Amino acid sequence: MQVSVETVSNLQRRMTVQVPSERIEQEVDRRLKSLARRVKIDGFRPGKVPLKVVQQRYGAGVFQEVVGEVLQSSYQEALLQEKLEPAGSPSIEPKPLEPGKGLEYTATFDVFPKVEIADLSEVVVERPKVELTDADVDKVIDTLRRQRKEFVAVDRAAQKGDQVIVDFDGSLDGEPFEGGKGEAMPVELGEGRMLAAFEDQLNGMKPGDEKTIDVPFPEDYPAENLKGKTAQFAIKVREVKEPRLPEVDEAFAKSFGIEEGGVEKLREDVRANMEREVAQAVKAKVKDQVMQALFKAHPLELPEALVKDEIDRLRQQALSRFGGQVKPENFPDDVFREEAVRRVSLGLIIRELVASKGIKLDADRVKAELEAMAAGYEDPRQVIDYYRNNRQAQSGLEAMVLEDQVVDFVVEQGKATDKPMSFDELMNPRKEGASE
C-alpha cells in the first residue's frame, strides 16, 4: 500500500492511498469460494456449485462489498502509518476502478492543531476565602423560616410583604380582554409576580375596599394587544393577610427531618451544607479564572468540523431545555459559535496539558468527589452505587476530576492569592450597576 500526504493548509491534509489489486482480488476470491460451499442454486447440489457460476451471479456484489471494506480499513492503516489524527470525518474521492488495477482514492480532512503550552507562571488567580460565622447561619435559617411562612388574616391596611386576596376585572378601552379577570387571587406585595403598577395600588387597601385603577403595560409585554396600553381594573379586596414565620424550635427542626438534636443539630446541618456550598463556589470561581486565562493564552486555529459538532451539541441542549417548543431554525449557528469555539479550544488545551505534563487521574480524588456529591442527597449510598454501576456516569465524573486536577496544576504554576469575602459576597455577588 502506497500513501502520500499533501499539506493543503495549516490544518487540512489531502492523503492519497493506493491499494494493490492483489489485496482486493484475493479477498474477493476467498469470499466467493466460501459462498460456493454454502449457496443454494437450482440445478446444483449444495456445496457443488461451480465457482464460475457463483462468480457470475454474486461476483459484482462481493467485489463492491470488498472494495468498501478495504477502503475503510486502508484509510485507518494509512493514518497510523503517517501518524495522522483527523479531526472529524474525511471527504473521500475514489478514482474509477479499472480491471487489473488497484484501488486508489484521496481522503481530505482536517487535523488537530498543535498546542504549545504557554508560560503558566503568568496566570493570575484570586481565590475567595470565606470564614463562616454564626450570623451567616442565622441568615440561612431565617431564609428557611420565610420559605415556610404562613399568612394570617388581619383587619388593617395592606402593606409590603402582606398577601392580598383580591378580585379584579380588567378592561381595555371599555372592553374585557383575555386574562384580565381573576377571583380570590393571592397577590404578595413586593414579590413582583404582578405588574408593579398593579401591586403598588393595592398598598393601603383594607378588606372590603373597592376601586378602579389604571395599569400601564410595558412596551415589551408579551401580549401584543396590551403592549404599551393602559388598562383599567375594577378591584375588590377580600382579605389582607400578614406573614407569620415559624419559631426556630424542635418542631421546626423536625420539619427538616431532624428527629434528634433539635435546633443545635439543625444549625450543624445548615453549617455543613453551607461549607459544601462555599467549597463548590470557590472551586467554580477558581476554575472559571483558570479557563479564561488558558483560553486567552492559547489562541488556536480550529478545525471547522469540531466547531460545527460542538455547535450542534449546544443547539440540542438548548432545544431540550425548551421541551420541543422551539424549532431548530430559531437557533442558528451564530448563536452558539463563540461558546463552541471556547469549548473546543479548552478541550484541546486541557488534553495537551494532561499529555505533556503527565497529569494522571487520581482515583482517591474520584472517590472523594463522589462521596462529597452523594452527601448532599437523602440516600448517599444510592448515589454512589449508581455511579459505580453506570460506566457513562463514572466516565463523566472521572473527566470532571481530571479537569479539576488540571486547574490545580495551573494554579500551582501561576500566581494565586486569597481574597477574603463574606458568605453573601461569594454566593450572591452584586451585579455591576445594581442599585444599593
C-alpha positions as CSV (number, residue, x, y, z in Angstrom):
1,M,0.0,0.0,0.0
2,Q,1.4,3.4,-1.0
3,V,0.5,6.6,0.8
4,S,1.3,10.2,0.1
5,V,0.2,13.2,2.1
6,E,-0.2,16.8,0.9
7,T,-0.5,19.8,3.2
8,V,-3.3,21.9,1.8
9,S,-3.3,24.4,4.7
10,N,-2.3,24.7,8.3
11,L,-4.9,22.1,9.3
12,Q,-6.1,20.5,6.1
13,R,-4.4,17.4,4.7
14,R,-5.0,15.5,1.4
15,M,-3.9,11.9,1.6
16,T,-3.7,9.7,-1.5
17,V,-3.8,5.9,-0.9
18,Q,-3.1,3.2,-3.4
19,V,-4.1,-0.3,-2.6
20,P,-2.6,-3.2,-4.8
21,S,-5.2,-5.1,-6.8
22,E,-4.0,-8.4,-5.4
23,R,-5.4,-7.4,-1.9
24,I,-8.8,-6.9,-3.3
25,E,-8.7,-9.9,-5.7
26,Q,-7.6,-12.3,-3.0
27,E,-10.3,-11.2,-0.7
28,V,-13.0,-11.4,-3.4
29,D,-11.8,-14.9,-4.4
30,R,-11.8,-16.1,-0.7
31,R,-15.4,-14.9,-0.2
32,L,-16.7,-16.4,-3.5
33,K,-15.2,-19.8,-2.6
34,S,-16.8,-19.6,0.9
35,L,-20.0,-18.6,-0.7
36,A,-19.8,-21.6,-3.2
37,R,-19.8,-24.0,-0.3
38,R,-22.9,-22.5,1.2
39,V,-25.1,-21.0,-1.5
40,K,-28.1,-22.9,-2.9
41,I,-28.7,-22.6,-6.7
42,D,-31.3,-24.6,-8.6
43,G,-29.7,-27.4,-10.6
44,F,-26.7,-27.9,-8.3
45,R,-26.3,-29.9,-5.2
46,P,-25.3,-27.9,-2.0
47,G,-21.6,-27.3,-1.9
48,K,-21.2,-28.4,-5.6
49,V,-21.9,-25.1,-7.3
50,P,-19.1,-24.3,-9.7
51,L,-17.1,-21.2,-8.7
52,K,-17.6,-19.7,-12.2
53,V,-21.4,-19.8,-11.7
54,V,-21.1,-18.2,-8.2
55,Q,-18.8,-15.6,-9.7
56,Q,-21.3,-14.7,-12.5
57,R,-24.2,-14.4,-10.0
58,Y,-22.6,-12.8,-7.0
59,G,-19.2,-11.5,-8.2
60,A,-20.2,-7.9,-8.7
61,G,-21.8,-7.5,-5.3
62,V,-19.0,-9.2,-3.5
63,F,-16.5,-7.0,-5.3
64,Q,-18.2,-3.8,-4.3
65,E,-18.5,-5.1,-0.7
66,V,-14.8,-5.8,-0.5
67,V,-13.8,-2.5,-2.1
68,G,-15.9,-0.6,0.5
69,E,-14.4,-2.6,3.4
70,V,-10.8,-2.3,2.0
71,L,-11.3,1.5,1.6
72,Q,-12.3,1.9,5.2
73,S,-9.5,-0.4,6.6
74,S,-6.8,1.0,4.4
75,Y,-7.8,4.5,5.4
76,Q,-7.2,3.7,9.1
77,E,-4.0,1.9,8.2
78,A,-2.7,4.9,6.3
79,L,-3.5,7.2,9.2
80,L,-1.5,5.0,11.6
81,Q,1.4,4.7,9.0
82,E,1.6,8.5,8.6
83,K,0.8,9.2,12.3
84,L,-2.1,11.5,11.5
85,E,-5.1,12.2,13.7
86,P,-8.1,13.5,11.8
87,A,-10.4,16.0,13.4
88,G,-13.8,14.9,12.0
89,S,-14.8,12.7,9.1
90,P,-12.9,12.8,5.9
91,S,-14.1,13.6,2.4
92,I,-13.1,10.6,0.3
93,E,-12.9,10.6,-3.5
94,P,-12.2,7.2,-5.1
95,K,-10.8,7.1,-8.6
96,P,-12.5,5.0,-11.2
97,L,-11.7,1.3,-10.8
98,E,-10.1,-0.3,-13.8
99,P,-9.6,-4.1,-14.5
100,G,-6.3,-5.3,-13.1
101,K,-5.6,-2.1,-11.3
102,G,-5.8,-1.5,-7.6
103,L,-7.9,0.9,-5.5
104,E,-6.8,4.5,-5.4
105,Y,-8.5,7.3,-3.6
106,T,-7.9,10.7,-1.9
107,A,-9.1,11.5,1.6
108,T,-9.2,15.2,2.6
109,F,-9.6,16.0,6.3
110,D,-8.6,18.4,9.0
111,V,-6.0,17.5,11.7
112,F,-5.9,18.8,15.2
113,P,-3.9,21.9,15.7
114,K,-0.6,21.7,17.6
115,V,-0.9,23.2,21.0
116,E,2.1,24.8,22.5
117,I,1.5,25.3,26.2
118,A,2.2,28.9,27.2
119,D,4.1,30.1,30.3
120,L,1.7,29.2,33.1
121,S,3.5,31.4,35.6
122,E,1.7,34.4,34.1
123,V,-1.7,33.0,35.2
124,V,-3.2,35.1,38.0
125,V,-6.0,33.7,40.2
126,E,-7.9,35.2,43.1
127,R,-9.1,32.5,45.4
128,P,-12.1,33.5,47.5
129,K,-11.6,32.9,51.2
130,V,-14.7,32.8,53.4
131,E,-15.0,32.3,57.1
132,L,-18.5,31.2,58.0
133,T,-20.0,33.0,61.1
134,D,-22.9,32.3,63.3
135,A,-24.6,35.3,61.7
136,D,-24.3,33.6,58.3
137,V,-26.0,30.5,59.7
138,D,-28.7,32.7,61.2
139,K,-29.4,34.3,57.8
140,V,-29.9,31.0,56.2
141,I,-32.2,29.8,58.9
142,D,-34.2,33.0,58.5
143,T,-34.5,32.2,54.8
144,L,-35.7,28.7,55.7
145,R,-38.3,30.3,58.0
146,R,-39.5,32.6,55.3
147,Q,-39.9,29.7,52.9
148,R,-42.3,28.1,55.5
149,K,-44.2,31.2,56.4
150,E,-47.9,31.2,56.8
151,F,-50.3,34.1,56.1
152,V,-52.8,35.1,58.7
153,A,-55.8,37.3,58.1
154,V,-55.7,40.8,59.7
155,D,-58.1,43.7,59.8
156,R,-55.8,46.6,58.6
157,A,-54.5,48.3,55.5
158,A,-52.2,46.2,53.3
159,Q,-48.5,46.9,53.3
160,K,-45.4,45.4,51.7
161,G,-45.0,41.8,52.5
162,D,-48.7,41.2,53.0
163,Q,-50.7,38.8,50.9
164,V,-53.8,40.5,49.5
165,I,-56.7,38.3,48.3
166,V,-58.3,40.2,45.5
167,D,-61.0,40.1,42.8
168,F,-60.2,42.0,39.6
169,D,-61.9,42.6,36.3
170,G,-59.8,44.3,33.6
171,S,-60.9,46.2,30.5
172,L,-59.1,47.9,27.7
173,D,-61.0,50.8,26.0
174,G,-64.1,49.6,27.9
175,E,-63.8,46.0,26.5
176,P,-62.7,43.0,28.6
177,F,-59.6,41.2,27.5
178,E,-58.3,37.6,27.8
179,G,-56.5,37.0,31.2
180,G,-57.9,40.3,32.6
181,K,-60.2,38.7,35.1
182,G,-59.5,36.9,38.4
183,E,-61.3,35.9,41.6
184,A,-59.8,35.3,45.0
185,M,-56.3,35.8,43.6
186,P,-53.5,35.9,46.2
187,V,-51.1,38.8,45.5
188,E,-48.0,39.0,47.7
189,L,-47.0,42.7,47.8
190,G,-43.4,43.2,46.8
191,E,-42.8,39.8,45.2
192,G,-43.2,41.3,41.7
193,R,-45.3,38.5,40.3
194,M,-47.9,41.0,39.1
195,L,-47.1,44.3,37.3
196,A,-45.6,46.8,39.7
197,A,-48.3,49.3,38.9
198,F,-51.0,46.8,39.9
199,E,-49.2,45.7,43.1
200,D,-48.4,49.3,44.2
201,Q,-52.0,50.4,44.1
202,L,-53.1,47.6,46.5
203,N,-50.9,49.1,49.2
204,G,-53.1,50.8,51.8
205,M,-56.3,49.0,50.8
206,K,-58.3,47.2,53.5
207,P,-60.6,44.2,53.4
208,G,-63.8,45.1,51.6
209,D,-62.3,48.1,49.8
210,E,-63.2,48.6,46.1
211,K,-61.7,50.9,43.5
212,T,-60.8,51.1,39.8
213,I,-57.2,51.6,38.9
214,D,-55.2,52.4,35.8
215,V,-52.4,49.9,35.0
216,P,-50.0,50.7,32.1
217,F,-48.5,47.7,30.3
218,P,-44.8,47.9,29.3
219,E,-43.8,48.2,25.6
220,D,-42.2,44.7,25.8
221,Y,-45.2,43.0,27.3
222,P,-45.6,39.5,25.7
223,A,-49.3,40.0,24.7
224,E,-49.4,42.1,21.5
225,N,-52.8,43.6,22.3
226,L,-51.6,45.0,25.6
227,K,-48.1,46.3,24.7
228,G,-47.8,49.9,25.7
229,K,-51.5,50.2,26.5
230,T,-53.1,51.3,29.8
231,A,-55.9,49.1,31.1
232,Q,-58.5,49.7,33.8
233,F,-59.0,47.2,36.6
234,A,-62.0,47.2,38.9
235,I,-60.7,45.6,42.1
236,K,-62.1,44.4,45.4
237,V,-60.0,43.3,48.3
238,R,-61.4,40.2,50.1
239,E,-58.7,39.7,52.7
240,V,-55.4,41.1,53.9
241,K,-53.0,38.6,55.4
242,E,-49.7,39.2,57.1
243,P,-46.8,36.8,57.1
244,R,-46.1,34.8,60.3
245,L,-42.7,33.0,60.5
246,P,-42.4,29.7,62.4
247,E,-40.4,29.7,65.6
248,V,-37.0,28.1,65.5
249,D,-37.7,25.3,67.9
250,E,-37.7,21.5,68.0
251,A,-40.8,21.3,65.8
252,F,-39.1,23.5,63.2
253,A,-36.1,21.2,63.2
254,K,-38.2,18.1,62.9
255,S,-39.9,19.6,59.8
256,F,-36.5,19.2,58.1
257,G,-36.2,15.5,59.1
258,I,-34.1,16.1,62.2
259,E,-35.5,13.6,64.8
260,E,-32.8,14.1,67.4
261,G,-30.7,17.1,68.4
262,G,-33.3,19.7,67.8
263,V,-32.2,23.3,66.9
264,E,-28.5,22.6,67.6
265,K,-28.4,19.7,65.1
266,L,-30.3,21.9,62.6
267,R,-27.6,24.6,62.9
268,E,-24.9,21.9,62.5
269,D,-26.5,20.6,59.3
270,V,-27.1,24.1,57.9
271,R,-23.4,25.0,58.5
272,A,-22.2,21.8,56.9
273,N,-24.3,22.4,53.9
274,M,-23.1,26.0,53.7
275,E,-19.5,24.7,53.9
276,R,-20.2,22.4,50.9
277,E,-21.7,25.4,49.0
278,V,-18.7,27.5,49.8
279,A,-16.3,24.8,48.6
280,Q,-18.2,24.3,45.4
281,A,-18.4,28.1,44.7
282,V,-14.7,28.7,45.4
283,K,-13.8,25.8,43.1
284,A,-16.1,27.1,40.4
285,K,-14.7,30.7,40.6
286,V,-11.1,29.5,40.5
287,K,-11.8,27.1,37.6
288,D,-13.5,29.9,35.7
289,Q,-10.5,32.2,36.1
290,V,-8.1,29.4,35.0
291,M,-10.2,28.5,32.0
292,Q,-10.4,32.2,30.9
293,A,-6.6,32.5,31.3
294,L,-5.9,29.3,29.3
295,F,-8.2,30.3,26.5
296,K,-6.7,33.8,26.3
297,A,-3.1,32.5,26.4
298,H,-3.6,29.9,23.6
299,P,-5.2,31.3,20.5
300,L,-5.9,28.4,18.2
301,E,-6.9,27.8,14.6
302,L,-9.6,25.2,15.0
303,P,-10.9,22.6,12.6
304,E,-14.4,23.7,11.5
305,A,-15.7,20.2,11.8
306,L,-15.0,20.2,15.6
307,V,-16.6,23.6,16.0
308,K,-19.7,22.5,14.0
309,D,-20.1,19.4,16.1
310,E,-20.0,21.5,19.3
311,I,-22.5,23.9,17.9
312,D,-24.8,21.0,17.2
313,R,-24.4,19.8,20.7
314,L,-25.1,23.2,22.2
315,R,-28.2,23.6,20.0
316,Q,-29.6,20.2,21.1
317,Q,-29.1,21.1,24.7
318,A,-30.9,24.4,24.1
319,L,-33.8,22.7,22.3
320,S,-34.1,20.1,25.1
321,R,-34.5,22.8,27.7
322,F,-37.5,24.2,25.8
323,G,-39.1,20.8,25.6
324,G,-39.5,20.8,21.8
325,Q,-41.5,24.1,21.9
326,V,-38.8,25.9,19.8
327,K,-37.8,24.9,16.3
328,P,-34.1,24.4,15.4
329,E,-34.2,27.2,12.9
330,N,-34.7,29.6,15.9
331,F,-31.2,28.7,17.0
332,P,-28.8,29.5,14.0
333,D,-25.1,28.5,14.3
334,D,-24.0,32.1,15.1
335,V,-25.9,31.9,18.4
336,F,-23.6,29.2,19.7
337,R,-20.3,29.8,17.7
338,E,-18.5,31.8,20.4
339,E,-19.2,29.3,23.1
340,A,-18.4,26.4,20.8
341,V,-15.0,27.9,19.9
342,R,-14.3,28.4,23.6
343,R,-15.2,24.8,24.5
344,V,-13.3,23.2,21.6
345,S,-10.2,25.3,22.3
346,L,-10.2,24.5,26.0
347,G,-10.8,20.8,25.3
348,L,-7.6,20.8,23.1
349,I,-5.6,22.8,25.6
350,I,-6.6,20.6,28.5
351,R,-5.8,17.4,26.5
352,E,-2.3,18.8,25.7
353,L,-1.7,19.8,29.4
354,V,-2.7,16.3,30.5
355,A,-0.4,14.6,28.0
356,S,2.6,17.0,28.1
357,K,2.6,17.5,31.9
358,G,2.0,13.9,32.8
359,I,-1.2,14.5,34.8
360,K,-2.7,11.2,35.8
361,L,-6.2,10.6,37.1
362,D,-6.2,10.4,40.9
363,A,-8.5,7.5,41.9
364,D,-8.6,8.6,45.5
365,R,-9.8,12.0,44.4
366,V,-12.5,10.5,42.2
367,K,-13.7,8.6,45.3
368,A,-13.7,11.7,47.5
369,E,-15.5,13.7,44.9
370,L,-18.2,11.1,44.5
371,E,-18.7,10.9,48.3
372,A,-18.9,14.7,48.5
373,M,-21.5,14.8,45.8
374,A,-23.5,12.0,47.4
375,A,-23.5,13.7,50.8
376,G,-26.0,16.3,49.5
377,Y,-28.6,13.6,48.9
378,E,-31.0,11.9,51.2
379,D,-29.5,8.4,50.4
380,P,-25.8,8.9,49.6
381,R,-25.3,5.1,49.2
382,Q,-27.8,5.0,46.4
383,V,-26.0,7.8,44.5
384,I,-22.6,6.1,45.0
385,D,-23.9,2.8,43.7
386,Y,-25.5,4.5,40.7
387,Y,-22.1,6.0,39.6
388,R,-20.2,2.8,40.3
389,N,-22.7,0.7,38.2
390,N,-23.0,3.2,35.4
391,R,-19.9,3.4,33.2
392,Q,-21.0,6.5,31.4
393,A,-21.7,8.4,34.6
394,Q,-18.4,7.2,36.1
395,S,-16.5,8.4,33.0
396,G,-18.1,11.8,33.3
397,L,-17.1,12.0,36.9
398,E,-13.5,11.0,36.1
399,A,-13.3,13.6,33.3
400,M,-14.5,16.3,35.7
401,V,-11.9,15.2,38.3
402,L,-9.1,15.2,35.8
403,E,-10.2,18.7,34.7
404,D,-10.0,19.8,38.3
405,Q,-6.5,18.3,38.6
406,V,-5.5,20.4,35.5
407,V,-6.9,23.5,37.2
408,D,-4.9,22.8,40.4
409,F,-1.8,22.3,38.3
410,V,-2.2,25.6,36.6
411,V,-2.9,27.4,39.9
412,E,0.3,25.9,41.3
413,Q,2.3,27.1,38.4
414,G,0.8,30.6,38.4
415,K,0.2,33.3,40.9
416,A,-2.7,32.6,43.4
417,T,-3.8,35.0,46.1
418,D,-6.6,34.7,48.7
419,K,-9.3,37.3,48.6
420,P,-11.3,37.5,51.8
421,M,-15.1,37.9,51.4
422,S,-18.3,37.1,53.2
423,F,-20.6,34.2,52.5
424,D,-23.1,36.6,50.9
425,E,-20.5,38.2,48.7
426,L,-19.4,34.7,47.4
427,M,-22.9,33.3,46.9
428,N,-24.7,36.4,45.8
429,P,-22.2,38.7,44.1
430,R,-23.5,42.1,43.3
431,K,-24.2,42.7,39.6
432,E,-22.4,45.6,38.1
433,G,-24.7,48.6,38.2
434,A,-27.1,47.1,40.7
435,S,-28.7,49.6,43.0
436,E,-27.7,49.8,46.6
